[in-house]
Amino acid sequence: MSDKPPVPAQIDGSDFFIGIVAARYNGTLVDALLARVTKVLKEHGVRQRNIEVLRVPGSNEIPYAAHMLAAAGEFDCLIALGIVVAGETTHHEVISHGAAYSLHSIGMQSEIPVINGILTVESVKQASERITGSLDRGAEFALAALEMAWHKIKLVERLDLLEDKAEEFGEEDDDDDDKGFDPKQLFKNN
């Protein structure tokens, strides 16, 4: 990750529902990351009652819980939080790559954005620098979630309008490529 994050968008999160899945492994560090994420969400208007936190054993278990929360359809965005510290083997790479791939898949399949806040670091010192030090990854994850929740809501509204327009003209999406109006076709590159 870069040490120069984008300028955050000014978004009011008062109507957002955010799900957070956080690992208990490396608990002290993840607790600090979670505290930073929730603090920034609240600073941007997200109500405490609209933030659901689910704790799981480790970062490898995060994708399952995120998938189940996404399937519930109650959230505008999900945030995955964990710390994977490199050891003497490549186990950290397996966990990090598997979780990242799974989280991306969950977001694409569920149409609910998933912020990958699983930090993969070489040492506990590196993790601390990114959580309580000069690099505030927790704030970055929260701000990314706010922006993606906003995009999700706006894009769903857009698709709903297109579907309403299709119904108005008496067209139905029949999953045949040769006929019917499919609003999602408008988002494909020409």
LINKAFEN-V787440 format. One record per pair of residues at least 12 apart in sequence whose C-alpha atoms are under 10 Angstrom apart, sorted by the first residue. I is the first residue (numbers start at 1). J is the second residue. Records with the same first field share a line. If there is no record, write none. Layout:
I=J / J
This chain:
1=119 / 137
2=135
3=130 / 134 / 135 / 136 / 137
4=135
5=135 / 136 / 137 / 140
6=140 / 143 / 144
7=143
8=139 / 140 / 143 / 144 / 146 / 147
9=143 / 144 / 146 / 147
10=44 / 143 / 146 / 147
11=44 / 45 / 143 / 146 / 147 / 149 / 150
12=41 / 42 / 43 / 44 / 45 / 46 / 146 / 147 / 150
13=41 / 42 / 43 / 44 / 45 / 46 / 47 / 50 / 143 / 145 / 146 / 147 / 149 / 150
14=41 / 42 / 43 / 44 / 45 / 46 / 47 / 48 / 50
15=45 / 46 / 47 / 50 / 76 / 149 / 150
16=41 / 45 / 46 / 47 / 50 / 51 / 74 / 75 / 76 / 77 / 145 / 146 / 149 / 150 / 153
17=46 / 47 / 48 / 49 / 50 / 51 / 52 / 74 / 75 / 76 / 77 / 78 / 146 / 149
18=38 / 41 / 46 / 47 / 48 / 49 / 50 / 51 / 52 / 53 / 74 / 75 / 76 / 77 / 78 / 79 / 142 / 145 / 146 / 149
19=50 / 51 / 52 / 53 / 54 / 66 / 69 / 70 / 74 / 75 / 76 / 77 / 78 / 79 / 80 / 114 / 145
20=34 / 37 / 38 / 51 / 52 / 53 / 54 / 55 / 62 / 65 / 66 / 69 / 75 / 77 / 78 / 79 / 80 / 81 / 114 / 115 / 117
21=34 / 52 / 53 / 54 / 55 / 56 / 59 / 61 / 62 / 63 / 64 / 65 / 66 / 69 / 78 / 79 / 80 / 81 / 82 / 117
22=34 / 53 / 54 / 55 / 56 / 57 / 58 / 59 / 61 / 62 / 65 / 66 / 79 / 80 / 81 / 82 / 83 / 117 / 118
23=54 / 55 / 56 / 57 / 58 / 59 / 60 / 61 / 62 / 80 / 81 / 82 / 83 / 84 / 118
24=55 / 56 / 57 / 58 / 59 / 81 / 82 / 83
25=55 / 56 / 57 / 58 / 59 / 82 / 83 / 84
26=57 / 58 / 59 / 82 / 83 / 84 / 85 / 124
27=57 / 58 / 82 / 83
29=82 / 83 / 124 / 127 / 128 / 130 / 131 / 132
30=81 / 82 / 83 / 118 / 119 / 127 / 128 / 131 / 138
31=81 / 82 / 131
32=128 / 131 / 132 / 138
33=81 / 82 / 83 / 117 / 118 / 119 / 127 / 128 / 130 / 131 / 132 / 136 / 137 / 138 / 139 / 141
34=53 / 79 / 80 / 81 / 82 / 117 / 131 / 138 / 139 / 141 / 142
35=131 / 138 / 139
36=131 / 132 / 136 / 137 / 138 / 139 / 140 / 141 / 142
37=79 / 81 / 117 / 131 / 136 / 137 / 138 / 139 / 140 / 141 / 142 / 143 / 145
38=51 / 53 / 138 / 139 / 142
39=138 / 139 / 142
40=138 / 139 / 140 / 141 / 142 / 143 / 146
41=138 / 139 / 141 / 142 / 143 / 145 / 146
42=142
44=142 / 143 / 146
45=146
46=146
50=74 / 75
51=75 / 78
52=69 / 75 / 78
53=78 / 79 / 80
54=66 / 69 / 80
55=81
56=82
57=82
58=81 / 82 / 83 / 84 / 95
59=80 / 81 / 82 / 83 / 84 / 92 / 95 / 96 / 98 / 99 / 118 / 119
60=82 / 84 / 92 / 94 / 95 / 96 / 97 / 98 / 99 / 100 / 102
61=95 / 99
62=79 / 80 / 81 / 82 / 99 / 102 / 103 / 118
63=80 / 98 / 99 / 100 / 101 / 102 / 103 / 104 / 105 / 106 / 114 / 116
64=99 / 102 / 103 / 106
65=80
66=78 / 79 / 80 / 102 / 103 / 106 / 107 / 114
67=102 / 103 / 105 / 106 / 107 / 109 / 110 / 112 / 114
68=106
69=110 / 112
70=106 / 107 / 109 / 110 / 111 / 112 / 113 / 114
71=106 / 109 / 110 / 111 / 112
72=110
73=110 / 111 / 112
74=112
75=112 / 113 / 149
76=111 / 112 / 113 / 114 / 145 / 146 / 148 / 149 / 150 / 151 / 152 / 153
77=107 / 111 / 112 / 113 / 114 / 115 / 144 / 145 / 146 / 147 / 148 / 149 / 150 / 151 / 152 / 153
78=103 / 106 / 107 / 112 / 113 / 114 / 115 / 116 / 142 / 145 / 146 / 148 / 149
79=103 / 113 / 114 / 115 / 116 / 117 / 118 / 141 / 142 / 144 / 145
80=99 / 100 / 103 / 114 / 115 / 116 / 117 / 118 / 119 / 141
81=115 / 116 / 117 / 118 / 119 / 138 / 141
82=96 / 116 / 117 / 118 / 119 / 120
83=96 / 117 / 118 / 119 / 120 / 121 / 124 / 127
84=96 / 118 / 119 / 120 / 121 / 122 / 123 / 124 / 127
85=119 / 120 / 121 / 122 / 123 / 124 / 125 / 126 / 127
86=120 / 121 / 122 / 123 / 124
87=121 / 122 / 123
92=120 / 121 / 122
93=120
95=118 / 120
96=118 / 119 / 120
97=120
99=116 / 118
100=115 / 116 / 117 / 118
101=116
102=116
103=115 / 116
104=116
111=152 / 156
112=148 / 149 / 152 / 153
113=144 / 145 / 147 / 148 / 149 / 151 / 152
114=144 / 145 / 148 / 149
115=140 / 141 / 142 / 143 / 144 / 145 / 148
116=141 / 144 / 145
117=137 / 138 / 140 / 141 / 142
118=137 / 141
119=131 / 137
158=183
159=182 / 183 / 184 / 186 / 187
160=183
161=183
162=181 / 182 / 183 / 184 / 186
163=181 / 182 / 183 / 184
164=183
165=181 / 183
166=180 / 181 / 182 / 183
167=181
169=181
